[in-house]
Amino acid sequence: MEKITYQYSEEFAQKMDDSDPLKGFRSKFFFPKVNGQEAVYFCGNSLGLQPKSVQSYIQKELDNWANLAVDGHFIGEDAWYHIRKKSKPALAEIVGAHEHEVVAMNNLSSNLHFLMVSFYRPTKERFKIITEAGAFPSDMYMLESQVKFHGLDPDETIIELAPRAGEYTLRTEDILKTIENQKHDLALVMMAGLQYYTGQVFDMEAISRAAHQSGALVGFDLAHAAGNAPLQLHDWEVDFATWCSYKYLNSGPGNISGIFVHEKHAESPDLPRFAGWWGHDEGERFRMEKGFKPMYGADGWQLANSNVIALAAHQASLDIFEEVGMARLRKKSELLTGYLEFLIGQISGETGILEIITPKNPKERGCQLSLLIHKGGKSVFDEFYKNGVVGDWRHPNVIRIAPTPLYNSFLDIYRFAKILEQSLQKFA
């Protein structure tokens, strides 16, 4: 990618926006207001903005429900019986998969549990799980309860990888070394693809390779990676993954999740799973007979029929992703995040008040930068908000800022920098 010489000026930010090939997509989203002014919204890592098309997508399904009622399952271009298929092309591109390896269903925590039923099969010899220390609470609770479900002690079973003393992020060599050291009793590596607190993107390809060489399986929680970081789950031979759709995938609060199951497991119909009728052979589903026969691929992990309204909101965003393409989004993301990093450095200088704990290497991060505030803390964050910046505070002293390439601009980052400068002068 062409190297850009960044400048701390409104003119430079405007020039970058004028030459941005994706600038038109900003107008496809609603922006919240703070004190009557359009916010600088850098919180897509928690909840993505609403596409303006969502209302019409949902209304279409409401009209089908009103006009067709139960016949909506089988009549029309997007008959509900098959509606899950519509999201597959976009999801496959976003996570780097074949269409039969992905499906939108349930929510993230539910999917983690259901996938663990299949892919965490502890034995007397192999029972340990490797994850990152400080994982998102839902992942920690899920792993603890899954281990207890098998009658095991979490303290003896779950190995938590922590950064070295004085460091904030994990070194890939330390992850791989731990996998090697545990190769005789390791059953599963299950961790985030992108660490929610630090913003670190893990080397999922290397981790998957090492896990398989050690005789273990590997899965990833991609809540903060899907729609943000480059993913090639099929080529990396990841066994399973799941993600939510309400962060970078902009599909609405608490909306539907998605799963990936590598096609090598599609040839294992006897793989244990908690079955439901929507995962049963589609051609025989309405025979209402005993004997579960899973559909090929990720579809075979479905349980209940599709949430049509949720999928409609999801599709509104996915159609935008298909129009833009992940390659173009990633190119802009690196420029935006690089500009944010540059301006933070210009403002904080040698003061030591601000410290970016997200990796500097673009390959090891998405669009999120996590700022460690050594002085001023929550007061600085609160001052941000009063002046129109919507970011994210994480206890005890980290602010997460995520310039999302689909709808954020270089002028957004410049405005943030000016507000940051004023806030630090006032409280730090």
Disulfide bonds with the S-S distance in Angstrom:
none
